[in-house]
Amino acid sequence: MQTAWPASVERVSSFLRDAGAEARLEEFPEGTESAADAAEAVGCALGQIVKSLVFLCDERPVLALVPGDRRGDPVKIARVVGATRARVAPPDVVERVTGFAPGAVAPFALERIEAVLMDETLLVQPLVWVGAGSARHMVGLSPGELRRLSRARPVDVVQDPPYDSPRRKER
């Protein structure tokens, strides 16, 4: 028997339905607290998990969509939106500007977010997974559909090199 989804997940489901999205919303009872947990639950590569990170760019909220195996680069993000400084938003601000708890942010219909930036490396993936309003729900969709639905601008917003790069390990 299907039980009702939490209100935050129903919000995502309604948005996807109204947008005519080619996407699937799934529940993962084991949870998707971290990008690594999400990749394991979904059964995909870490780079196919999309972290929806809220940055305050000169105190304006900006969403950066970053592959699960990378870190958002505050300097690049600030430069792209014409800010002098960017910093990761604290959890209470994330919830206030998105309506979602940190770690469960869906990148859709975020009226208080000034810009959505999508790391361009996500565009090469066949399928990506984003938060869907809770730590147990995710949406799988193509990168093109993610770009359309989130109205994201594809740019370079990640730190170099990736987490698992030999260059990072040498540091």
Secondary structure, 3 states (H helix, E strand, C coil): CCCCCCHHHHHHHHHHHHCCCCEEEEECCCCCCCHHHHHHHHCCCHHHEEEEEEEEECCEEEEEEEECCCCECHHHHHHHHCCCCEEECCHHHHHHHHCCCCCCCCCCCCCCCCEEEEEHHHHHCCCEEEECCCCCEEEEECHHHHHHHHCCEEECCECCCCCCCHHHHHC
